[in-house]
Structures are given as C-alpha cells and as structure tokens.
Amino acid sequence: MAAKVTRMRPKRHDAIRESIQLVLDLPLDLPQVARDSLADALGRFAPPEQWGFVMLNPDQQRVVLKAINRVEKPALTMRVWLAVISHIRYDTGEIMAGRERLAEDAETTPEEASRALSRLAEIGALLKLRPGRYGVHPGILRFFTVAYYTPY
C-alpha cells in the first residue's frame, strides 16, 4: 500500500488567512502598499491545496514577445512580464503583486517595474485596473491554460 503524503500546516495559519482576507474585503481606504503587502501575506498563509501553473498559447505568447521586442528596454519588460505571469489571480486575471514584489522578482527597481508595467499596458498585454493595479488583458487571458498539480 502506498503512503499518502500530506502537507502539514500550523492551525493558526487558517486563522491568519481568514483575518487577512477579512481586512482585504472590508471597504477600508488602505494605501495600495498596504493592500499589496496584505495580498503577499495572504499568499504565504494560504498556500493552494494544489500547485497551479499557467500556460500561454504559443501563438499568443509569440504575439506578446514580438510586441515586447518593439518597446523600449525589451529585456527588462520581458522580465517583468514573466514576473507578472507568476502572480496572476486565475479567476480574475488581476496581478496579485505590487511593483515592489514584481521588481524583486524581475531583479530591477520598483520605478523600472512601473515603467515596464506601463509599457505592457501600452502594447495591450495588461489592463490598468486602477492606479498601481493591473490585470492581464482579457484577450490574452483567454489563451492561458491554468493547470494544477496535486503534490500528494
């Protein structure tokens, strides 16, 4: 008989996750930096039961790549695009990381990450939802395939 591997988590993680989600859902006038920090914390305390990954249709990825190659600082813009893809909220397409986190992932400054996000919005890969918040353009999002792997 094969053993079943399960992920052990402290029980307090559920209480922390629920508390963070409650604060995010309240109509508070929190600064965007605070909302970004809470969203990052939520991701740490509420790991998915399944590991999700995103695949982009190869034809659509080539379209995005060609558009990125035509903008200023294409290598940096591509690094930020790849960081963006790793922070997509699968059901809405919203990017669940702020510019500081994206900058860290893309190994650049927050200011450069902001400029790259603007360039990605200009080429139509992203939509600006509100100041400092972006989502993947629905025309591109429909080409994403979200798949899940259960590690146990």
MONORUR-V707077 format. One line per field, one symbol per residue. psi: psi as a letter, one per 30 degrees, with the letter a starting at -180 (. if undefined). A space follows every 10 residues. Layout:
psi = ???
This chain:
psi = kkkkklkkkk ffeeeeeeee eeeefkhlik leeeeeeeee eeeefikkfl kklkkkkeee eeeeeeeeff lkieeeeeee eeeeefgkje fffkjgklee eeeeeghale eeeeeeeeee eefgelkjel kfkllkkefe effkkklkkj g.
